[in-house]
Amino acid sequence: MSARFARNSAAAGTHWPPAPVFVEASPRSKKRFWRKFVKSLSADPDGVLLVDKAEGMTSHDVVALARRKLTTKKIGHCGTLDPIATGLLLLTVGRGTKVQDLLMSEDKEYAGTFVLGVTTDTQDRQGKVIQERPVPALDENQIRAAFEKFRGDSYQLPPMVSAKKHAGVPLYKLARQGKVVEREPRLVHVYRYTIDRISLPEIDFSVLCSKGFYVHTYVHDIGEALGCGAHLKSLRRTKSGRFDVANAITVDQIK
């Protein structure tokens, strides 16, 4: 447990439940992990389960699978992943739900790829193309300068395809109805980023960011800073607080 997480837990008067909490599973001991986690039919499981979400699934799909496997409805998740995204999804089970808010407040790390020159209405490859522009002959310094504009504190406008709610309704549901509503900009923070590969029009990157950060919008804003627009091609959450996707089980192992 990180020092900051421990301080937050103490301040909130929240403690991990006394029953065994299995937060990580070695790739070599998945079956043993499930036996310990499920324990017995007469005992309710408690803890935090690390899942590597597959592309195409919603976060709720993963929760539903876990509820069937663990025969309990008391399961939540810490931070929605869009269907296009893969990677680490934390599920809180039983008394583990008591620390869900604290887990959601942790920083997140992502790796992804975006494509310059094409803007979509969802800011990713699944959306409708709304604008195409030529991609200039950018060098690494120009690309890095665009990334630098969004390092540290900045404000993001939540996209209409996000799970953020307006009058109790998720924005993505309003977007499906063709509606666009006013959204308040949100203060977010980028701690660090890396530019891993440049093969125009594609760029691979990773970013460590605060809670409530929209990677779709981050990519969109970088594309605008470069003067040609961009959309997200792929996205993977690699870390959430102290937890790493390397220690997660796959969706197939839940089934």
Secondary structure per residue as TSV (DSSP state, phi and psi in degrees):
chain	resnum	aa	ss	phi	psi
A	1	M	-	360.0	130.8
A	2	S	-	-67.8	158.4
A	3	A	H	-61.8	-42.0
A	4	R	H	-65.5	-39.4
A	5	F	H	-63.8	-41.0
A	6	A	H	-63.6	-42.7
A	7	R	H	-63.7	-43.3
A	8	N	H	-62.4	-40.5
A	9	S	H	-63.9	-43.7
A	10	A	H	-65.3	-41.2
A	11	A	H	-64.4	-34.4
A	12	A	H	-85.0	-4.8
A	13	G	T	69.4	25.4
A	14	T	-	-105.6	137.2
A	15	H	-	-130.9	152.7
A	16	W	-	-64.7	144.3
A	17	P	-	-62.7	150.1
A	18	P	S	-66.7	-25.0
A	19	A	S	-68.3	156.0
A	20	P	-	-56.4	133.6
A	21	V	-	-116.3	117.1
A	22	F	-	-101.3	100.2
A	23	V	-	-98.3	-17.1
A	24	E	-	-138.4	148.2
A	25	A	-	-131.3	127.0
A	26	S	-	-66.5	139.3
A	27	P	G	-57.1	-21.9
A	28	R	G	-90.6	-1.4
A	29	S	G	-135.4	40.8
A	30	K	H	-63.9	-42.4
A	31	K	H	-65.4	-41.0
A	32	R	H	-64.8	-37.6
A	33	F	H	-59.2	-47.4
A	34	W	H	-63.5	-39.2
A	35	R	H	-61.8	-41.5
A	36	K	H	-71.0	-38.9
A	37	F	H	-69.9	-47.1
A	38	V	H	-72.7	-32.6
A	39	K	-	63.0	-86.0
A	40	S	-	-151.1	166.1
A	41	L	T	-65.3	-21.8
A	42	S	T	-92.3	-4.7
A	43	A	S	-115.3	137.6
A	44	D	-	-85.4	131.6
A	45	P	-	-72.1	145.0
A	46	D	-	-135.0	142.5
A	47	G	E	143.8	-160.8
A	48	V	E	-124.8	124.5
A	49	L	E	-108.7	128.4
A	50	L	E	-95.5	121.9
A	51	V	E	-124.3	137.7
A	52	D	E	-93.5	97.5
A	53	K	E	-68.0	138.0
A	54	A	-	-87.0	156.2
A	55	E	T	-66.5	144.6
A	56	G	T	96.1	-19.3
A	57	M	-	-92.1	149.5
A	58	T	-	-89.2	164.0
A	59	S	H	-62.2	-36.0
A	60	H	H	-65.8	-33.6
A	61	D	H	-58.3	-42.3
A	62	V	H	-67.0	-42.4
A	63	V	H	-60.1	-43.3
A	64	A	H	-62.2	-40.9
A	65	L	H	-62.5	-45.0
A	66	A	H	-65.1	-37.1
A	67	R	H	-62.1	-39.9
A	68	R	H	-69.2	-40.3
A	69	K	H	-68.2	-42.4
A	70	L	H	-94.0	0.0
A	71	T	T	49.9	45.5
A	72	T	-	-146.4	145.2
A	73	K	S	-92.6	-10.5
A	74	K	-	-84.1	71.3
A	75	I	E	-136.7	132.7
A	76	G	E	-130.2	176.0
A	77	H	E	-129.3	157.7
A	78	C	S	-112.1	84.6
A	79	G	S	100.8	109.7
A	80	T	-	-67.4	138.3
A	81	L	-	-111.5	128.4
A	82	D	-	-63.8	156.9
A	83	P	T	-54.2	-33.9
A	84	I	T	-68.7	-21.9
A	85	A	E	-90.3	153.0
A	86	T	E	-121.5	175.8
A	87	G	E	110.5	-159.6
A	88	L	E	-68.7	121.4
A	89	L	E	-126.3	119.1
A	90	L	E	-87.3	126.0
A	91	L	E	-107.4	129.3
A	92	T	E	-98.6	131.6
A	93	V	E	-122.8	134.6
A	94	G	G	58.6	-126.6
A	95	R	G	-69.3	-11.5
A	96	G	G	-63.5	-21.7
A	97	T	G	-65.5	-17.2
A	98	K	G	-66.8	-22.7
A	99	V	G	-107.3	14.4
A	100	Q	H	-60.6	-44.6
A	101	D	H	-62.5	-38.5
A	102	L	H	-66.6	-40.7
A	103	L	H	-66.7	-36.4
A	104	M	H	-68.3	-24.0
A	105	S	T	-80.6	-6.8
A	106	E	S	-73.1	157.6
A	107	D	-	-69.8	156.8
A	108	K	E	-125.2	152.9
A	109	E	E	-126.5	137.0
A	110	Y	E	-131.8	154.6
A	111	A	E	-128.5	140.8
A	112	G	E	-161.0	-179.4
A	113	T	E	-134.6	135.2
A	114	F	E	-126.4	159.4
A	115	V	E	-116.9	124.9
A	116	L	E	-81.7	155.4
A	117	G	T	94.0	-12.1
A	118	V	E	-132.0	126.0
A	119	T	E	-110.7	136.8
A	120	T	E	-121.5	164.4
A	121	D	T	-74.1	-13.7
A	122	T	T	-108.2	-0.6
A	123	Q	S	67.0	15.3
A	124	D	B	-140.7	179.1
A	125	R	T	-69.9	-13.2
A	126	Q	T	-86.7	-6.9
A	127	G	S	-88.4	174.9
A	128	K	-	-81.5	132.4
A	129	V	E	-68.1	125.6
A	130	I	E	-113.1	-15.5
A	131	Q	E	-161.5	140.7
A	132	E	E	-126.5	133.6
A	133	R	-	-135.9	149.4
A	134	P	-	-65.1	144.2
A	135	V	-	-93.6	119.3
A	136	P	-	-68.5	166.2
A	137	A	-	-77.7	80.1
A	138	L	-	-81.8	141.0
A	139	D	-	-102.5	174.3
A	140	E	H	-61.6	-37.3
A	141	N	H	-63.6	-40.1
A	142	Q	H	-66.4	-40.8
A	143	I	H	-66.7	-42.5
A	144	R	H	-63.7	-36.6
A	145	A	H	-62.3	-36.1
A	146	A	H	-67.8	-42.2
A	147	F	H	-61.7	-40.3
A	148	E	H	-61.8	-29.2
A	149	K	T	-60.7	-23.3
A	150	F	T	-114.3	13.4
A	151	R	S	-81.3	143.5
A	152	G	E	84.1	-150.5
A	153	D	E	-77.6	140.4
A	154	S	E	-158.7	167.4
A	155	Y	E	-107.8	134.4
A	156	Q	E	-116.1	142.0
A	157	L	-	-93.4	115.5
A	158	P	-	-54.4	131.4
A	159	P	-	-70.4	155.3
A	160	M	T	-67.1	-13.8
A	161	V	T	-95.7	11.4
A	162	S	S	-86.0	168.6
A	163	A	S	-84.3	-3.6
A	164	K	-	-59.2	141.8
A	165	K	E	-99.2	147.5
A	166	H	E	-126.6	117.2
A	167	A	T	54.2	37.4
A	168	G	T	84.0	-0.3
A	169	V	E	-114.1	128.2
A	170	P	E	-56.9	140.5
A	171	L	H	-58.8	-36.4
A	172	Y	H	-65.2	-28.7
A	173	K	H	-71.2	-37.4
A	174	L	H	-66.7	-38.2
A	175	A	H	-62.8	-37.3
A	176	R	H	-63.7	-25.3
A	177	Q	T	-88.5	4.3
A	178	G	T	79.0	15.9
A	179	K	-	-96.4	144.9
A	180	V	-	-127.2	125.0
A	181	V	-	-118.8	162.5
A	182	E	-	-70.7	138.6
A	183	R	-	-127.1	144.9
A	184	E	-	-83.3	132.4
A	185	P	-	-59.1	146.8
A	186	R	E	-117.2	133.9
A	187	L	E	-77.5	124.4
A	188	V	E	-131.4	173.7
A	189	H	E	-141.9	134.3
A	190	V	E	-106.3	116.4
A	191	Y	E	-79.1	-43.5
A	192	R	E	-160.1	161.3
A	193	Y	E	-145.3	160.8
A	194	T	E	-135.2	144.9
A	195	I	E	-102.9	107.2
A	196	D	E	-90.1	-28.4
A	197	R	E	-159.1	137.4
A	198	I	E	-122.5	114.2
A	199	S	E	-141.9	76.9
A	200	L	T	-50.2	132.7
A	201	P	T	-90.5	7.9
A	202	E	E	-97.7	147.1
A	203	I	E	-137.4	127.0
A	204	D	E	-93.8	141.1
A	205	F	E	-150.7	167.7
A	206	S	E	-138.9	155.0
A	207	V	E	-149.7	135.8
A	208	L	E	-104.9	121.5
A	209	C	E	-139.8	169.7
A	210	S	-	-79.1	172.1
A	211	K	T	-63.7	154.9
A	212	G	T	74.3	14.4
A	213	F	-	-86.4	133.3
A	214	Y	-	-103.2	107.1
A	215	V	H	-66.4	-35.3
A	216	H	H	-54.2	-48.7
A	217	T	H	-68.3	-36.5
A	218	Y	H	-57.0	-48.6
A	219	V	H	-64.1	-44.4
A	220	H	H	-58.0	-45.2
A	221	D	H	-67.6	-37.1
A	222	I	H	-64.4	-42.2
A	223	G	H	-60.2	-40.3
A	224	E	H	-67.7	-37.5
A	225	A	H	-64.1	-28.5
A	226	L	T	-87.3	-5.3
A	227	G	T	82.9	9.6
A	228	C	S	-133.1	-3.0
A	229	G	-	77.1	166.4
A	230	A	E	-165.1	159.5
A	231	H	E	-140.5	155.6
A	232	L	E	-78.2	128.2
A	233	K	E	-93.3	-43.8
A	234	S	E	-150.7	155.6
A	235	L	E	-150.8	138.9
A	236	R	E	-139.5	125.5
A	237	R	E	-84.0	121.7
A	238	T	E	-101.6	-26.9
A	239	K	E	-146.1	152.5
A	240	S	E	-143.1	105.6
A	241	G	T	61.5	-127.2
A	242	R	T	-83.6	-7.4
A	243	F	E	-92.1	140.5
A	244	D	E	-121.3	139.9
A	245	V	G	-62.2	-20.7
A	246	A	G	-62.2	-22.0
A	247	N	G	-101.7	10.9
A	248	A	-	-90.8	157.7
A	249	I	E	-95.6	157.8
A	250	T	E	-85.5	164.7
A	251	V	H	-62.3	-37.5
A	252	D	H	-61.9	-30.1
A	253	Q	H	-76.7	-14.3
A	254	I	H	-82.2	-35.9
A	255	K	-	-62.2	360.0
